[in-house]
């Protein structure tokens, strides 16, 4: 029996038995297991799963897996999809295409993890190096992934060790062991939250989705006959959905993941000059000069 058919049957079996929440938790556990292998080969770090970082508005953002080391904090966004994965760093949505022709659209995990990095930096201190790694299941194939930023990695789970090693070896910064312990203690407290707070976290996400365009933010499934149906998007992440739809080609704010829009300075020495500013202003005041 062909390997592709075997993979398809296995994926169908997994999808029929387990729900999205189980598959998500399973992916996080497998990523944590890969990090234990990194520790085994001498690049020691401390692992945390499901860390609820506080935000300025009293809500939280949940990070799948953290690897706290003397080089900084590796922030993992785990995606346990199968099939062919297509995505662009600046696109709003990515696509997972299964062998049976079904296509699942999901929110860009790079933008999603930028939100995590933003609040982590505010909570732990912006002087601590942060590394963004998007991890997909070994059962998928990263068919066409376009990433231009050097500080973002999109990998399959079995490349975790090599990716961490490359980042580790390419950065000269070094935290003291006592600093690593202090960071770990501070963040570990954010994993032991009450069930009530976890429920509130999910309710906040559901409310955010409800207040946005439903058709835009649901998962779109297209079968082999070309028929389209919309299903509810599984809610297991904290995502700040831009009010202005982000489309391929749009520029994204590196600080908060929102869309950059063209603005004109109204006063000061630059009055009348145009620049790109974050669409979430005044919450985010990032600006970019035209041509830079």
C-alpha positions in Angstrom: 0.0 0.0 0.0 1.4 3.4 -1.0 2.8 5.6 1.8 0.5 8.5 0.9 -2.6 6.3 1.2 -1.4 4.9 4.6 -0.8 8.5 5.8 -4.3 9.5 4.7 -5.9 6.6 6.4 -4.0 7.3 9.6 -4.9 11.0 9.5 -8.6 10.0 9.0 -8.4 7.6 12.0 -6.9 10.3 14.2 -9.4 12.9 13.1 -12.4 10.6 13.7 -11.3 9.5 17.2 -9.8 12.6 18.7 -11.0 16.2 18.9 -9.0 19.4 18.2 -8.2 20.0 21.8 -6.7 16.5 22.3 -4.6 16.8 19.1 -3.4 20.2 20.1 -2.3 19.0 23.6 -0.7 16.0 22.0 1.3 18.2 19.7 2.5 20.3 22.6 3.6 17.2 24.5 5.6 15.9 21.5 7.3 19.3 21.1 8.3 19.3 24.8 9.7 15.7 24.3 11.9 17.0 21.5 13.2 19.7 23.8 14.2 17.1 26.4 16.3 15.6 23.6 18.0 19.0 23.2 18.8 18.9 27.0 20.2 15.5 26.7 22.8 16.7 24.2 24.0 19.4 26.5 22.1 22.6 25.7 20.3 22.8 29.0 17.0 24.7 29.4 13.8 24.6 31.4 10.5 23.6 29.7 7.1 25.0 30.4 3.7 24.2 28.7 0.5 26.2 28.5 1.8 29.5 30.0 -0.9 32.2 30.4 0.8 35.6 30.0 -1.1 38.6 31.3 -2.1 41.4 29.0 -2.6 45.1 29.7 -6.4 44.8 29.5 -6.6 42.1 32.2 -6.9 39.2 29.7 -4.3 36.5 29.0 -2.5 35.1 26.0 -1.6 31.4 26.1 1.8 30.1 24.9 2.0 26.5 23.9 5.6 25.7 24.9 8.5 27.7 26.3 12.1 26.7 26.4 14.0 28.9 28.9 17.8 28.9 28.4 20.9 30.9 28.9 20.6 32.1 25.3 17.1 33.5 25.9 13.5 32.2 25.7 12.4 30.0 22.8 8.6 30.5 22.2 7.0 27.6 20.4 3.6 27.7 18.6 2.7 24.1 18.0 0.4 23.1 15.1 -0.5 19.4 14.9 -1.9 19.5 11.3 -1.3 16.9 8.6 -1.3 17.2 4.8 0.5 19.8 2.7 1.0 23.2 4.4 1.0 26.4 2.4 1.7 29.8 3.9 3.3 33.2 3.7 4.7 35.2 6.5 2.5 38.2 5.8 -0.7 36.4 4.8 -3.7 36.4 7.1 -4.5 32.7 6.7 -2.5 29.5 5.8 -3.9 26.3 4.3 -3.5 22.6 5.1 -4.4 20.5 2.1 -5.2 16.8 2.7 -4.7 13.9 0.2 -8.5 13.5 -0.2 -8.8 17.1 -1.5 -10.0 18.7 1.7 -8.5 22.1 2.5 -8.5 23.7 5.9 -7.7 27.4 6.4 -6.2 28.5 9.7 -4.9 31.8 11.1 -1.2 32.6 10.3 0.8 31.1 13.2 3.6 33.6 12.7 1.3 36.5 13.4 -0.2 34.5 16.2 3.2 34.0 17.8 4.2 37.7 17.4 1.3 38.4 19.8 2.9 36.0 22.3 6.3 37.6 21.9 4.9 41.0 22.4 3.3 40.2 25.8 6.1 38.0 26.9 8.5 40.9 26.3 6.3 43.2 28.4 6.0 40.7 31.2 9.6 39.4 31.5 11.5 42.4 30.2 12.5 43.4 26.7 16.2 42.8 27.4 15.6 39.1 27.4 16.2 37.6 23.9 13.0 35.9 22.5 13.0 33.4 19.6 9.9 32.5 17.6 9.6 28.9 16.3 6.5 27.5 14.6 6.4 23.7 14.9 4.3 21.5 12.7 3.6 17.7 13.0 6.0 15.2 11.3 2.8 14.0 9.5 2.6 17.1 7.4 4.8 18.4 4.5 5.7 22.1 4.5 5.0 22.4 0.8 5.4 26.1 0.3 6.2 28.3 3.2 7.6 31.8 2.5 9.4 33.5 5.5 11.8 36.4 4.9 12.5 37.4 8.6 15.7 35.8 10.0 14.3 35.7 13.5 11.3 33.4 12.6 11.6 29.7 12.1 8.9 27.4 10.7 9.8 23.7 11.0 8.6 20.2 11.3 8.8 18.8 14.9 11.7 16.5 14.1 13.9 19.5 13.2 13.5 21.0 16.7 16.9 19.9 17.9 18.8 21.2 14.8 16.8 24.5 14.9 17.5 25.2 18.6 21.1 24.3 18.1 21.5 26.7 15.2 19.9 29.6 17.0 22.0 28.7 20.1 25.3 28.7 18.3 24.6 31.9 16.3 23.9 34.1 19.4 26.7 35.2 21.7 24.5 36.5 24.5 24.5 34.5 27.7 22.3 34.7 30.7 23.5 33.6 34.1 22.1 30.3 35.5 20.6 32.3 38.3 18.8 34.5 35.8 17.4 31.5 34.0 16.1 30.1 37.4 14.5 33.5 38.2 12.7 33.6 34.8 11.6 30.0 35.2 10.1 30.7 38.6 8.3 33.8 37.5 6.8 32.1 34.4 6.0 28.7 36.1 3.5 30.5 38.3 1.5 31.3 35.1 0.9 27.7 34.4 -0.9 27.0 37.7 -4.0 29.1 37.1 -7.5 28.2 38.2 -10.0 26.5 36.0 -12.2 29.6 36.3 -9.4 31.7 34.7 -9.0 29.1 31.9 -12.7 29.3 31.2 -12.5 33.1 31.2 -9.6 32.9 28.8 -11.7 30.9 26.3 -14.7 33.1 26.8 -12.6 36.2 25.9 -11.4 34.5 22.7 -14.9 33.5 21.8 -16.1 37.0 22.3 -13.3 38.4 20.2 -14.2 36.1 17.3 -17.9 36.9 17.7 -17.2 40.6 17.3 -15.3 40.0 14.0 -16.5 38.9 10.6 -17.7 35.4 11.1 -17.2 34.3 7.5 -13.6 35.6 7.5 -12.6 34.0 10.7 -14.2 30.5 10.4 -12.4 27.6 8.9 -13.2 27.0 5.3 -13.4 23.4 4.1 -13.5 22.6 0.4 -14.0 19.0 -0.7 -12.8 17.3 -3.8 -16.0 18.2 -5.7 -15.4 21.9 -5.2 -18.2 22.3 -2.7 -17.5 24.7 0.1 -18.8 24.6 3.7 -18.0 26.7 6.7 -17.4 25.1 10.1 -16.7 26.7 13.5 -13.0 27.6 14.0 -11.5 25.5 16.8 -10.7 28.0 19.6 -7.5 26.9 21.4 -5.3 30.0 21.0 -5.4 33.6 21.9 -5.4 35.6 18.7 -5.8 39.3 18.2 -7.6 39.5 14.9 -6.9 42.8 13.1 -10.1 44.8 12.4 -8.6 45.7 9.1 -8.4 42.5 7.1 -4.8 41.5 6.4 -4.3 40.2 2.9 -1.3 38.9 1.0 1.1 41.8 0.3 0.1 43.8 3.3 2.8 45.0 5.7 2.5 43.7 9.2 3.5 45.6 12.4 6.5 43.7 13.9 5.5 44.7 17.4 1.9 43.5 17.6 1.1 41.7 14.3 -1.5 44.2 13.1 -1.7 45.8 9.7 0.4 48.8 8.7 -1.5 51.6 7.0 -0.4 54.7 5.1 -0.7 57.9 7.2 0.2 61.6 6.8 2.0 63.6 9.5 -0.3 66.5 10.5 2.2 68.5 12.6 5.8 68.9 13.6 8.8 69.1 11.3 7.5 66.2 9.2 4.0 67.7 8.6 2.7 66.6 5.2 5.0 63.7 4.9 3.6 60.2 4.6 4.7 57.2 6.6 3.4 53.7 7.6 1.8 53.5 11.1 0.2 50.6 13.0 -3.6 50.3 12.6 -3.9 49.6 16.3 -2.7 53.2 17.2 -2.7 54.5 19.9 -2.3 51.1 21.6 0.8 50.5 19.4 2.8 53.4 18.2 5.1 51.6 15.7 6.0 53.6 12.6 8.0 52.9 9.5 9.4 55.5 7.0 8.4 55.0 3.4 11.3 53.3 1.5 13.0 52.0 4.7 
